[in-house]
Each structure stands twice: as structure tokens, then as C-alpha cells.
Amino acid sequence: MKKLFCTIFGHHYSVSKRVTSHIKEYKCIHCQKQVTTDVSGNLSTLTPELEDINNALEKIYQQRHHNAQQVA
């Protein structure tokens, strides 16, 4: 039933994870479909490969910001 809702009205995404300040992961509140922003800023289905990339980016992003805060 929930997939039917998304088929008719479209997905209703909410942010599920902030990878960096401009890359986020989203999840549909109805059917639980997961997407992420790609290189050009469009939404792409969250594949295992993109999930690994996002995890690596998040780790690098957090290390840079953590180090920058210690220096300041």
C-alpha cells in the first residue's frame, strides 16, 4: 500500500544522514527508499558502492573539521 502511495504521489524524502555540509542521504517516509545526492547534486539511489563512498567522505570530512577546530 505504501509503495502505491509513492507511485501515485511521489516519494516524500527526509534527511536520514548528513555526510558533509552539501552531501546528504535521504529516506522516503512511506516506502523507506534510500537516495543520496550525487556529484551533480541530483538524487541517486543509494547503492552499496555509494554508501561506501559516503562513509569515506564523512570520515574525511569529520577529521578535517575536528582538526580545524583544535587548531583554532
PDB file of N, CA, C, O and CB in Angstrom:
ATOM      1  N   MET A   1       0.820  -1.198   0.000  1.00  0.00           N
ATOM      2  CA  MET A   1       0.000   0.000   0.000  1.00  0.00           C
ATOM      3  C   MET A   1       0.865   1.263   0.000  1.00  0.00           C
ATOM      4  O   MET A   1       0.554   2.243  -0.677  1.00  0.00           O
ATOM      5  CB  MET A   1      -0.933  -0.003   1.207  1.00  0.00           C
ATOM      6  N   LYS A   2       1.950   1.222   0.768  1.00  0.00           N
ATOM      7  CA  LYS A   2       2.800   2.404   0.848  1.00  0.00           C
ATOM      8  C   LYS A   2       3.504   2.664  -0.487  1.00  0.00           C
ATOM      9  O   LYS A   2       3.674   3.817  -0.884  1.00  0.00           O
ATOM     10  CB  LYS A   2       3.833   2.241   1.971  1.00  0.00           C
ATOM     11  N   LYS A   3       3.914   1.596  -1.181  1.00  0.00           N
ATOM     12  CA  LYS A   3       4.542   1.787  -2.484  1.00  0.00           C
ATOM     13  C   LYS A   3       3.557   2.364  -3.482  1.00  0.00           C
ATOM     14  O   LYS A   3       3.937   3.138  -4.361  1.00  0.00           O
ATOM     15  CB  LYS A   3       5.104   0.470  -3.005  1.00  0.00           C
ATOM     16  N   LEU A   4       2.304   1.992  -3.349  1.00  0.00           N
ATOM     17  CA  LEU A   4       1.265   2.539  -4.215  1.00  0.00           C
ATOM     18  C   LEU A   4       1.137   4.040  -3.989  1.00  0.00           C
ATOM     19  O   LEU A   4       0.989   4.805  -4.942  1.00  0.00           O
ATOM     20  CB  LEU A   4      -0.086   1.837  -3.962  1.00  0.00           C
ATOM     21  N   PHE A   5       1.193   4.458  -2.739  1.00  0.00           N
ATOM     22  CA  PHE A   5       1.141   5.885  -2.405  1.00  0.00           C
ATOM     23  C   PHE A   5       2.282   6.628  -3.104  1.00  0.00           C
ATOM     24  O   PHE A   5       2.067   7.685  -3.697  1.00  0.00           O
ATOM     25  CB  PHE A   5       1.220   6.092  -0.866  1.00  0.00           C
ATOM     26  N   CYS A   6       3.500   6.070  -3.032  1.00  0.00           N
ATOM     27  CA  CYS A   6       4.656   6.713  -3.667  1.00  0.00           C
ATOM     28  C   CYS A   6       4.536   6.697  -5.186  1.00  0.00           C
ATOM     29  O   CYS A   6       4.974   7.637  -5.850  1.00  0.00           O
ATOM     30  CB  CYS A   6       5.953   6.018  -3.241  1.00  0.00           C
ATOM     31  N   THR A   7       3.954   5.649  -5.740  1.00  0.00           N
ATOM     32  CA  THR A   7       3.761   5.573  -7.189  1.00  0.00           C
ATOM     33  C   THR A   7       2.808   6.669  -7.658  1.00  0.00           C
ATOM     34  O   THR A   7       3.022   7.278  -8.706  1.00  0.00           O
ATOM     35  CB  THR A   7       3.220   4.185  -7.593  1.00  0.00           C
ATOM     36  N   ILE A   8       1.767   6.914  -6.888  1.00  0.00           N
ATOM     37  CA  ILE A   8       0.767   7.903  -7.281  1.00  0.00           C
ATOM     38  C   ILE A   8       1.229   9.330  -6.982  1.00  0.00           C
ATOM     39  O   ILE A   8       1.163  10.201  -7.849  1.00  0.00           O
ATOM     40  CB  ILE A   8      -0.550   7.626  -6.569  1.00  0.00           C
ATOM     41  N   PHE A   9       1.690   9.562  -5.773  1.00  0.00           N
ATOM     42  CA  PHE A   9       2.002  10.921  -5.329  1.00  0.00           C
ATOM     43  C   PHE A   9       3.486  11.265  -5.327  1.00  0.00           C
ATOM     44  O   PHE A   9       3.839  12.436  -5.182  1.00  0.00           O
ATOM     45  CB  PHE A   9       1.464  11.123  -3.965  1.00  0.00           C
ATOM     46  N   GLY A  10       4.354  10.290  -5.482  1.00  0.00           N
ATOM     47  CA  GLY A  10       5.792  10.529  -5.434  1.00  0.00           C
ATOM     48  C   GLY A  10       6.320  10.315  -4.021  1.00  0.00           C
ATOM     49  O   GLY A  10       5.558  10.246  -3.057  1.00  0.00           O
ATOM     50  N   HIS A  11       7.613  10.213  -3.923  1.00  0.00           N
ATOM     51  CA  HIS A  11       8.261   9.966  -2.634  1.00  0.00           C
ATOM     52  C   HIS A  11       8.272  11.234  -1.787  1.00  0.00           C
ATOM     53  O   HIS A  11       8.252  12.345  -2.317  1.00  0.00           O
ATOM     54  CB  HIS A  11       9.699   9.452  -2.839  1.00  0.00           C
ATOM     55  N   HIS A  12       8.304  11.059  -0.479  1.00  0.00           N
ATOM     56  CA  HIS A  12       8.421  12.158   0.479  1.00  0.00           C
ATOM     57  C   HIS A  12       9.692  11.880   1.287  1.00  0.00           C
ATOM     58  O   HIS A  12       9.668  11.161   2.285  1.00  0.00           O
ATOM     59  CB  HIS A  12       7.130  12.277   1.419  1.00  0.00           C
ATOM     60  N   TYR A  13      10.804  12.472   0.826  1.00  0.00           N
ATOM     61  CA  TYR A  13      12.099  12.205   1.437  1.00  0.00           C
ATOM     62  C   TYR A  13      12.354  13.110   2.631  1.00  0.00           C
ATOM     63  O   TYR A  13      11.969  14.279   2.646  1.00  0.00           O
ATOM     64  CB  TYR A  13      13.204  12.374   0.417  1.00  0.00           C
ATOM     65  N   SER A  14      13.013  12.539   3.629  1.00  0.00           N
ATOM     66  CA  SER A  14      13.517  13.326   4.750  1.00  0.00           C
ATOM     67  C   SER A  14      14.993  12.964   4.929  1.00  0.00           C
ATOM     68  O   SER A  14      15.405  11.852   4.596  1.00  0.00           O
ATOM     69  CB  SER A  14      12.687  13.059   6.073  1.00  0.00           C
ATOM     70  N   VAL A  15      15.774  13.885   5.445  1.00  0.00           N
ATOM     71  CA  VAL A  15      17.214  13.663   5.619  1.00  0.00           C
ATOM     72  C   VAL A  15      17.412  12.590   6.681  1.00  0.00           C
ATOM     73  O   VAL A  15      16.910  12.711   7.798  1.00  0.00           O
ATOM     74  CB  VAL A  15      17.955  14.989   6.018  1.00  0.00           C
ATOM     75  N   SER A  16      18.146  11.540   6.325  1.00  0.00           N
ATOM     76  CA  SER A  16      18.430  10.481   7.287  1.00  0.00           C
ATOM     77  C   SER A  16      19.866  10.555   7.790  1.00  0.00           C
ATOM     78  O   SER A  16      20.172  10.041   8.866  1.00  0.00           O
ATOM     79  CB  SER A  16      18.167   9.117   6.663  1.00  0.00           C
ATOM     80  N   LYS A  17      20.762  11.199   7.013  1.00  0.00           N
ATOM     81  CA  LYS A  17      22.166  11.294   7.418  1.00  0.00           C
ATOM     82  C   LYS A  17      22.816  12.455   6.696  1.00  0.00           C
ATOM     83  O   LYS A  17      22.636  12.620   5.489  1.00  0.00           O
ATOM     84  CB  LYS A  17      22.926   9.975   7.125  1.00  0.00           C
ATOM     85  N   ARG A  18      23.570  13.257   7.424  1.00  0.00           N
ATOM     86  CA  ARG A  18      24.342  14.340   6.821  1.00  0.00           C
ATOM     87  C   ARG A  18      25.785  13.862   6.681  1.00  0.00           C
ATOM     88  O   ARG A  18      26.503  13.723   7.672  1.00  0.00           O
ATOM     89  CB  ARG A  18      24.257  15.657   7.679  1.00  0.00           C
ATOM     90  N   VAL A  19      26.197  13.614   5.445  1.00  0.00           N
ATOM     91  CA  VAL A  19      27.539  13.114   5.176  1.00  0.00           C
ATOM     92  C   VAL A  19      28.533  14.268   5.280  1.00  0.00           C
ATOM     93  O   VAL A  19      29.515  14.188   6.018  1.00  0.00           O
ATOM     94  CB  VAL A  19      27.614  12.443   3.777  1.00  0.00           C
ATOM     95  N   THR A  20      28.272  15.335   4.538  1.00  0.00           N
ATOM     96  CA  THR A  20      29.047  16.575   4.621  1.00  0.00           C
ATOM     97  C   THR A  20      28.041  17.714   4.627  1.00  0.00           C
ATOM     98  O   THR A  20      26.835  17.483   4.715  1.00  0.00           O
ATOM     99  CB  THR A  20      30.082  16.715   3.423  1.00  0.00           C
ATOM    100  N   SER A  21      28.530  18.929   4.536  1.00  0.00           N
ATOM    101  CA  SER A  21      27.600  20.056   4.541  1.00  0.00           C
ATOM    102  C   SER A  21      26.738  20.106   3.282  1.00  0.00           C
ATOM    103  O   SER A  21      25.669  20.715   3.297  1.00  0.00           O
ATOM    104  CB  SER A  21      28.365  21.354   4.686  1.00  0.00           C
ATOM    105  N   HIS A  22      27.179  19.481   2.201  1.00  0.00           N
ATOM    106  CA  HIS A  22      26.418  19.525   0.958  1.00  0.00           C
ATOM    107  C   HIS A  22      26.007  18.148   0.425  1.00  0.00           C
ATOM    108  O   HIS A  22      25.302  18.079  -0.582  1.00  0.00           O
ATOM    109  CB  HIS A  22      27.217  20.233  -0.080  1.00  0.00           C
ATOM    110  N   ILE A  23      26.417  17.073   1.054  1.00  0.00           N
ATOM    111  CA  ILE A  23      26.014  15.726   0.650  1.00  0.00           C
ATOM    112  C   ILE A  23      25.219  15.110   1.790  1.00  0.00           C
ATOM    113  O   ILE A  23      25.676  15.056   2.932  1.00  0.00           O
ATOM    114  CB  ILE A  23      27.254  14.840   0.284  1.00  0.00           C
ATOM    115  N   LYS A  24      24.022  14.648   1.456  1.00  0.00           N
ATOM    116  CA  LYS A  24      23.132  14.065   2.457  1.00  0.00           C
ATOM    117  C   LYS A  24      22.527  12.776   1.926  1.00  0.00           C
ATOM    118  O   LYS A  24      22.460  12.554   0.717  1.00  0.00           O
ATOM    119  CB  LYS A  24      22.022  15.059   2.850  1.00  0.00           C
ATOM    120  N   GLU A  25      22.089  11.933   2.846  1.00  0.00           N
ATOM    121  CA  GLU A  25      21.334  10.742   2.486  1.00  0.00           C
ATOM    122  C   GLU A  25      19.896  10.980   2.922  1.00  0.00           C
ATOM    123  O   GLU A  25      19.640  11.561   3.977  1.00  0.00           O
ATOM    124  CB  GLU A  25      21.936   9.443   3.150  1.00  0.00           C
ATOM    125  N   TYR A  26      18.967  10.527   2.099  1.00  0.00           N
ATOM    126  CA  TYR A  26      17.545  10.732   2.345  1.00  0.00           C
ATOM    127  C   TYR A  26      16.831   9.394   2.362  1.00  0.00           C
ATOM    128  O   TYR A  26      17.282   8.432   1.740  1.00  0.00           O
ATOM    129  CB  TYR A  26      16.929  11.660   1.281  1.00  0.00           C
ATOM    130  N   LYS A  27      15.700   9.335   3.087  1.00  0.00           N
ATOM    131  CA  LYS A  27      14.869   8.134   3.129  1.00  0.00           C
ATOM    132  C   LYS A  27      13.416   8.564   2.975  1.00  0.00           C
ATOM    133  O   LYS A  27      12.967   9.515   3.614  1.00  0.00           O
ATOM    134  CB  LYS A  27      15.085   7.330   4.461  1.00  0.00           C
ATOM    135  N   CYS A  28      12.681   7.847   2.115  1.00  0.00           N
ATOM    136  CA  CYS A  28      11.254   8.116   1.939  1.00  0.00           C
ATOM    137  C   CYS A  28      10.529   7.696   3.212  1.00  0.00           C
ATOM    138  O   CYS A  28      10.747   6.594   3.715  1.00  0.00           O
ATOM    139  CB  CYS A  28      10.678   7.363   0.688  1.00  0.00           C
ATOM    140  N   ILE A  29       9.672   8.563   3.732  1.00  0.00           N
ATOM    141  CA  ILE A  29       8.983   8.255   4.976  1.00  0.00           C
ATOM    142  C   ILE A  29       7.876   7.227   4.781  1.00  0.00           C
ATOM    143  O   ILE A  29       7.358   6.681   5.756  1.00  0.00           O
ATOM    144  CB  ILE A  29       8.410   9.517   5.573  1.00  0.00           C
ATOM    145  N   HIS A  30       7.508   6.959   3.530  1.00  0.00           N
ATOM    146  CA  HIS A  30       6.433   5.999   3.261  1.00  0.00           C
ATOM    147  C   HIS A  30       6.972   4.617   2.911  1.00  0.00           C
ATOM    148  O   HIS A  30       6.568   3.631   3.526  1.00  0.00           O
ATOM    149  CB  HIS A  30       5.552   6.505   2.132  1.00  0.00           C
ATOM    150  N   CYS A  31       7.881   4.524   1.931  1.00  0.00           N
ATOM    151  CA  CYS A  31       8.335   3.218   1.450  1.00  0.00           C
ATOM    152  C   CYS A  31       9.765   2.876   1.864  1.00  0.00           C
ATOM    153  O   CYS A  31      10.254   1.793   1.543  1.00  0.00           O
ATOM    154  CB  CYS A  31       8.231   3.172  -0.045  1.00  0.00           C
ATOM    155  N   GLN A  32      10.438   3.776   2.568  1.00  0.00           N
ATOM    156  CA  GLN A  32      11.803   3.575   3.078  1.00  0.00           C
ATOM    157  C   GLN A  32      12.876   3.511   1.983  1.00  0.00           C
ATOM    158  O   GLN A  32      13.984   3.045   2.245  1.00  0.00           O
ATOM    159  CB  GLN A  32      11.851   2.306   3.884  1.00  0.00           C
ATOM    160  N   LYS A  33      12.570   3.968   0.770  1.00  0.00           N
ATOM    161  CA  LYS A  33      13.573   4.011  -0.296  1.00  0.00           C
ATOM    162  C   LYS A  33      14.650   5.003   0.102  1.00  0.00           C
ATOM    163  O   LYS A  33      14.342   6.095   0.580  1.00  0.00           O
ATOM    164  CB  LYS A  33      12.933   4.400  -1.670  1.00  0.00           C
ATOM    165  N   GLN A  34      15.920   4.635  -0.093  1.00  0.00           N
ATOM    166  CA  GLN A  34      17.037   5.496   0.275  1.00  0.00           C
ATOM    167  C   GLN A  34      17.710   6.049  -0.968  1.00  0.00           C
ATOM    168  O   GLN A  34      17.940   5.327  -1.938  1.00  0.00           O
ATOM    169  CB  GLN A  34      18.051   4.731   1.133  1.00  0.00           C
ATOM    170  N   VAL A  35      18.021   7.335  -0.929  1.00  0.00           N
ATOM    171  CA  VAL A  35      18.726   8.010  -2.014  1.00  0.00           C
ATOM    172  C   VAL A  35      19.788   8.911  -1.407  1.00  0.00           C
ATOM    173  O   VAL A  35      19.779   9.181  -0.206  1.00  0.00           O
ATOM    174  CB  VAL A  35      17.745   8.826  -2.911  1.00  0.00           C
ATOM    175  N   THR A  36      20.702   9.371  -2.250  1.00  0.00           N
ATOM    176  CA  THR A  36      21.739  10.292  -1.827  1.00  0.00           C
ATOM    177  C   THR A  36      21.995  11.284  -2.947  1.00  0.00           C
ATOM    178  O   THR A  36      21.620  11.045  -4.095  1.00  0.00           O
ATOM    179  CB  THR A  36      23.037   9.539  -1.443  1.00  0.00           C
ATOM    180  N   THR A  37      22.627  12.387  -2.615  1.00  0.00           N
ATOM    181  CA  THR A  37      22.988  13.349  -3.651  1.00  0.00           C
ATOM    182  C   THR A  37      24.238  12.845  -4.367  1.00  0.00           C
ATOM    183  O   THR A  37      25.165  12.338  -3.734  1.00  0.00           O
ATOM    184  CB  THR A  37      23.222  14.772  -3.046  1.00  0.00           C
ATOM    185  N   ASP A  38      24.255  12.989  -5.686  1.00  0.00           N
ATOM    186  CA  ASP A  38      25.408  12.545  -6.460  1.00  0.00           C
ATOM    187  C   ASP A  38      26.327  13.732  -6.751  1.00  0.00           C
ATOM    188  O   ASP A  38      26.154  14.815  -6.193  1.00  0.00           O
ATOM    189  CB  ASP A  38      24.956  11.869  -7.777  1.00  0.00           C
ATOM    190  N   VAL A  39      27.285  13.517  -7.616  1.00  0.00           N
ATOM    191  CA  VAL A  39      28.288  14.534  -7.933  1.00  0.00           C
ATOM    192  C   VAL A  39      27.663  15.819  -8.455  1.00  0.00           C
ATOM    193  O   VAL A  39      28.137  16.909  -8.135  1.00  0.00           O
ATOM    194  CB  VAL A  39      29.268  13.996  -8.953  1.00  0.00           C
ATOM    195  N   SER A  40      26.606  15.707  -9.254  1.00  0.00           N
ATOM    196  CA  SER A  40      25.983  16.899  -9.830  1.00  0.00           C
ATOM    197  C   SER A  40      24.844  17.450  -8.976  1.00  0.00           C
ATOM    198  O   SER A  40      24.162  18.386  -9.394  1.00  0.00           O
ATOM    199  CB  SER A  40      25.467  16.586 -11.210  1.00  0.00           C
ATOM    200  N   GLY A  41      24.626  16.883  -7.780  1.00  0.00           N
ATOM    201  CA  GLY A  41      23.605  17.405  -6.894  1.00  0.00           C
ATOM    202  C   GLY A  41      22.231  16.794  -7.086  1.00  0.00           C
ATOM    203  O   GLY A  41      21.274  17.212  -6.434  1.00  0.00           O
ATOM    204  N   ASN A  42      22.115  15.815  -7.967  1.00  0.00           N
ATOM    205  CA  ASN A  42      20.843  15.129  -8.191  1.00  0.00           C
ATOM    206  C   ASN A  42      20.706  13.962  -7.222  1.00  0.00           C
ATOM    207  O   ASN A  42      21.696  13.488  -6.666  1.00  0.00           O
ATOM    208  CB  ASN A  42      20.735  14.635  -9.653  1.00  0.00           C
ATOM    209  N   LEU A  43      19.484  13.504  -7.024  1.00  0.00           N
ATOM    210  CA  LEU A  43      19.254  12.350  -6.164  1.00  0.00           C
ATOM    211  C   LEU A  43      19.490  11.065  -6.942  1.00  0.00           C
ATOM    212  O   LEU A  43      18.992  10.893  -8.055  1.00  0.00           O
ATOM    213  CB  LEU A  43      17.829  12.376  -5.586  1.00  0.00           C
ATOM    214  N   SER A  44      20.270  10.156  -6.330  1.00  0.00           N
ATOM    215  CA  SER A  44      20.542   8.844  -6.916  1.00  0.00           C
ATOM    216  C   SER A  44      20.221   7.777  -5.890  1.00  0.00           C
ATOM    217  O   SER A  44      20.372   7.996  -4.688  1.00  0.00           O
ATOM    218  CB  SER A  44      22.021   8.729  -7.388  1.00  0.00           C
ATOM    219  N   THR A  45      19.777   6.620  -6.363  1.00  0.00           N
ATOM    220  CA  THR A  45      19.500   5.508  -5.459  1.00  0.00           C
ATOM    221  C   THR A  45      20.763   5.159  -4.690  1.00  0.00           C
ATOM    222  O   THR A  45      21.850   5.090  -5.266  1.00  0.00           O
ATOM    223  CB  THR A  45      18.974   4.275  -6.235  1.00  0.00           C
ATOM    224  N   LEU A  46      20.620   4.940  -3.395  1.00  0.00           N
ATOM    225  CA  LEU A  46      21.757   4.642  -2.538  1.00  0.00           C
ATOM    226  C   LEU A  46      22.156   3.185  -2.709  1.00  0.00           C
ATOM    227  O   LEU A  46      21.525   2.287  -2.152  1.00  0.00           O
ATOM    228  CB  LEU A  46      21.430   4.948  -1.063  1.00  0.00           C
ATOM    229  N   THR A  47      23.204   2.963  -3.480  1.00  0.00           N
ATOM    230  CA  THR A  47      23.739   1.622  -3.712  1.00  0.00           C
ATOM    231  C   THR A  47      24.814   1.342  -2.665  1.00  0.00           C
ATOM    232  O   THR A  47      25.281   2.270  -2.006  1.00  0.00           O
ATOM    233  CB  THR A  47      24.318   1.485  -5.161  1.00  0.00           C
ATOM    234  N   PRO A  48      25.214   0.083  -2.500  1.00  0.00           N
ATOM    235  CA  PRO A  48      26.300  -0.210  -1.558  1.00  0.00           C
ATOM    236  C   PRO A  48      27.585   0.558  -1.894  1.00  0.00           C
ATOM    237  O   PRO A  48      28.316   0.972  -0.995  1.00  0.00           O
ATOM    238  CB  PRO A  48      26.587  -1.710  -1.547  1.00  0.00           C
ATOM    239  N   GLU A  49      27.853   0.745  -3.181  1.00  0.00           N
ATOM    240  CA  GLU A  49      29.041   1.487  -3.599  1.00  0.00           C
ATOM    241  C   GLU A  49      28.945   2.952  -3.167  1.00  0.00           C
ATOM    242  O   GLU A  49      29.906   3.498  -2.625  1.00  0.00           O
ATOM    243  CB  GLU A  49      29.225   1.392  -5.125  1.00  0.00           C
ATOM    244  N   LEU A  50      27.806   3.586  -3.399  1.00  0.00           N
ATOM    245  CA  LEU A  50      27.629   4.977  -2.981  1.00  0.00           C
ATOM    246  C   LEU A  50      27.633   5.104  -1.462  1.00  0.00           C
ATOM    247  O   LEU A  50      28.105   6.106  -0.925  1.00  0.00           O
ATOM    248  CB  LEU A  50      26.328   5.541  -3.548  1.00  0.00           C
ATOM    249  N   GLU A  51      27.113   4.104  -0.773  1.00  0.00           N
ATOM    250  CA  GLU A  51      27.126   4.126   0.690  1.00  0.00           C
ATOM    251  C   GLU A  51      28.561   4.077   1.216  1.00  0.00           C
ATOM    252  O   GLU A  51      28.895   4.784   2.167  1.00  0.00           O
ATOM    253  CB  GLU A  51      26.309   2.944   1.256  1.00  0.00           C
ATOM    254  N   ASP A  52      29.415   3.247   0.602  1.00  0.00           N
ATOM    255  CA  ASP A  52      30.829   3.183   0.989  1.00  0.00           C
ATOM    256  C   ASP A  52      31.520   4.518   0.724  1.00  0.00           C
ATOM    257  O   ASP A  52      32.306   4.989   1.547  1.00  0.00           O
ATOM    258  CB  ASP A  52      31.550   2.050   0.227  1.00  0.00           C
ATOM    259  N   ILE A  53      31.228   5.123  -0.418  1.00  0.00           N
ATOM    260  CA  ILE A  53      31.810   6.422  -0.761  1.00  0.00           C
ATOM    261  C   ILE A  53      31.377   7.470   0.258  1.00  0.00           C
ATOM    262  O   ILE A  53      32.203   8.251   0.731  1.00  0.00           O
ATOM    263  CB  ILE A  53      31.395   6.852  -2.190  1.00  0.00           C
ATOM    264  N   ASN A  54      30.095   7.494   0.599  1.00  0.00           N
ATOM    265  CA  ASN A  54      29.587   8.458   1.569  1.00  0.00           C
ATOM    266  C   ASN A  54      30.233   8.255   2.942  1.00  0.00           C
ATOM    267  O   ASN A  54      30.555   9.230   3.621  1.00  0.00           O
ATOM    268  CB  ASN A  54      28.063   8.343   1.681  1.00  0.00           C
ATOM    269  N   ASN A  55      30.424   7.001   3.355  1.00  0.00           N
ATOM    270  CA  ASN A  55      31.059   6.728   4.638  1.00  0.00           C
ATOM    271  C   ASN A  55      32.500   7.231   4.658  1.00  0.00           C
ATOM    272  O   ASN A  55      32.950   7.793   5.656  1.00  0.00           O
ATOM    273  CB  ASN A  55      31.020   5.231   4.941  1.00  0.00           C
ATOM    274  N   ALA A  56      33.226   7.029   3.551  1.00  0.00           N
ATOM    275  CA  ALA A  56      34.605   7.516   3.463  1.00  0.00           C
ATOM    276  C   ALA A  56      34.635   9.044   3.476  1.00  0.00           C
ATOM    277  O   ALA A  56      35.459   9.642   4.169  1.00  0.00           O
ATOM    278  CB  ALA A  56      35.290   6.978   2.187  1.00  0.00           C
ATOM    279  N   LEU A  57      33.744   9.675   2.716  1.00  0.00           N
ATOM    280  CA  LEU A  57      33.673  11.137   2.704  1.00  0.00           C
ATOM    281  C   LEU A  57      33.343  11.690   4.089  1.00  0.00           C
ATOM    282  O   LEU A  57      33.921  12.687   4.519  1.00  0.00           O
ATOM    283  CB  LEU A  57      32.628  11.609   1.691  1.00  0.00           C
ATOM    284  N   GLU A  58      32.422  11.045   4.776  1.00  0.00           N
ATOM    285  CA  GLU A  58      32.041  11.500   6.114  1.00  0.00           C
ATOM    286  C   GLU A  58      33.224  11.426   7.074  1.00  0.00           C
ATOM    287  O   GLU A  58      33.445  12.339   7.869  1.00  0.00           O
ATOM    288  CB  GLU A  58      30.872  10.663   6.652  1.00  0.00           C
ATOM    289  N   LYS A  59      33.973  10.347   6.996  1.00  0.00           N
ATOM    290  CA  LYS A  59      35.137  10.176   7.868  1.00  0.00           C
ATOM    291  C   LYS A  59      36.179  11.265   7.596  1.00  0.00           C
ATOM    292  O   LYS A  59      36.704  11.868   8.532  1.00  0.00           O
ATOM    293  CB  LYS A  59      35.761   8.776   7.668  1.00  0.00           C
ATOM    294  N   ILE A  60      36.476  11.517   6.328  1.00  0.00           N
ATOM    295  CA  ILE A  60      37.451  12.553   5.962  1.00  0.00           C
ATOM    296  C   ILE A  60      36.950  13.924   6.388  1.00  0.00           C
ATOM    297  O   ILE A  60      37.713  14.726   6.926  1.00  0.00           O
ATOM    298  CB  ILE A  60      37.724  12.536   4.442  1.00  0.00           C
ATOM    299  N   TYR A  61      35.674  14.194   6.153  1.00  0.00           N
ATOM    300  CA  TYR A  61      35.069  15.483   6.498  1.00  0.00           C
ATOM    301  C   TYR A  61      35.143  15.729   8.000  1.00  0.00           C
ATOM    302  O   TYR A  61      35.492  16.827   8.435  1.00  0.00           O
ATOM    303  CB  TYR A  61      33.608  15.539   6.025  1.00  0.00           C
ATOM    304  N   GLN A  62      34.814  14.709   8.796  1.00  0.00           N
ATOM    305  CA  GLN A  62      34.852  14.856  10.247  1.00  0.00           C
ATOM    306  C   GLN A  62      36.277  15.059  10.754  1.00  0.00           C
ATOM    307  O   GLN A  62      36.501  15.852  11.668  1.00  0.00           O
ATOM    308  CB  GLN A  62      34.232  13.635  10.915  1.00  0.00           C
ATOM    309  N   GLN A  63      37.243  14.349  10.168  1.00  0.00           N
ATOM    310  CA  GLN A  63      38.641  14.512  10.580  1.00  0.00           C
ATOM    311  C   GLN A  63      39.132  15.919  10.277  1.00  0.00           C
ATOM    312  O   GLN A  63      39.795  16.536  11.111  1.00  0.00           O
ATOM    313  CB  GLN A  63      39.538  13.479   9.879  1.00  0.00           C
ATOM    314  N   ARG A  64      38.818  16.430   9.107  1.00  0.00           N
ATOM    315  CA  ARG A  64      39.248  17.784   8.746  1.00  0.00           C
ATOM    316  C   ARG A  64      38.640  18.839   9.665  1.00  0.00           C
ATOM    317  O   ARG A  64      39.326  19.759  10.111  1.00  0.00           O
ATOM    318  CB  ARG A  64      38.873  18.084   7.300  1.00  0.00           C
ATOM    319  N   HIS A  65      37.353  18.696   9.941  1.00  0.00           N
ATOM    320  CA  HIS A  65      36.697  19.690  10.785  1.00  0.00           C
ATOM    321  C   HIS A  65      37.121  19.560  12.239  1.00  0.00           C
ATOM    322  O   HIS A  65      37.192  20.560  12.953  1.00  0.00           O
ATOM    323  CB  HIS A  65      35.189  19.559  10.674  1.00  0.00           C
ATOM    324  N   HIS A  66      37.403  18.351  12.682  1.00  0.00           N
ATOM    325  CA  HIS A  66      37.869  18.141  14.049  1.00  0.00           C
ATOM    326  C   HIS A  66      39.261  18.751  14.211  1.00  0.00           C
ATOM    327  O   HIS A  66      39.533  19.422  15.207  1.00  0.00           O
ATOM    328  CB  HIS A  66      37.889  16.626  14.402  1.00  0.00           C
ATOM    329  N   ASN A  67      40.143  18.520  13.233  1.00  0.00           N
ATOM    330  CA  ASN A  67      41.495  19.089  13.272  1.00  0.00           C
ATOM    331  C   ASN A  67      41.455  20.600  13.165  1.00  0.00           C
ATOM    332  O   ASN A  67      42.239  21.273  13.835  1.00  0.00           O
ATOM    333  CB  ASN A  67      42.356  18.512  12.149  1.00  0.00           C
ATOM    334  N   ALA A  68      40.589  21.154  12.363  1.00  0.00           N
ATOM    335  CA  ALA A  68      40.482  22.600  12.198  1.00  0.00           C
ATOM    336  C   ALA A  68      40.010  23.248  13.496  1.00  0.00           C
ATOM    337  O   ALA A  68      40.450  24.350  13.825  1.00  0.00           O
ATOM    338  CB  ALA A  68      39.519  22.944  11.044  1.00  0.00           C
ATOM    339  N   GLN A  69      39.132  22.593  14.234  1.00  0.00           N
ATOM    340  CA  GLN A  69      38.643  23.145  15.493  1.00  0.00           C
ATOM    341  C   GLN A  69      39.734  23.114  16.561  1.00  0.00           C
ATOM    342  O   GLN A  69      39.782  24.001  17.413  1.00  0.00           O
ATOM    343  CB  GLN A  69      37.409  22.370  15.973  1.00  0.00           C
ATOM    344  N   GLN A  70      40.607  22.111  16.531  1.00  0.00           N
ATOM    345  CA  GLN A  70      41.690  22.021  17.507  1.00  0.00           C
ATOM    346  C   GLN A  70      42.729  23.107  17.263  1.00  0.00           C
ATOM    347  O   GLN A  70      43.302  23.636  18.216  1.00  0.00           O
ATOM    348  CB  GLN A  70      42.347  20.639  17.452  1.00  0.00           C
ATOM    349  N   VAL A  71      42.980  23.448  16.002  1.00  0.00           N
ATOM    350  CA  VAL A  71      43.971  24.467  15.658  1.00  0.00           C
ATOM    351  C   VAL A  71      43.473  25.845  16.044  1.00  0.00           C
ATOM    352  O   VAL A  71      44.253  26.683  16.497  1.00  0.00           O
ATOM    353  CB  VAL A  71      44.297  24.424  14.163  1.00  0.00           C
ATOM    354  N   ALA A  72      42.179  26.090  15.868  1.00  0.00           N
ATOM    355  CA  ALA A  72      41.603  27.419  16.139  1.00  0.00           C
ATOM    356  C   ALA A  72      41.529  27.749  17.565  1.00  0.00           C
ATOM    357  O   ALA A  72      41.067  28.832  17.925  1.00  0.00           O
ATOM    358  CB  ALA A  72      40.264  27.530  15.575  1.00  0.00           C
TER     359      ALA A  72
END
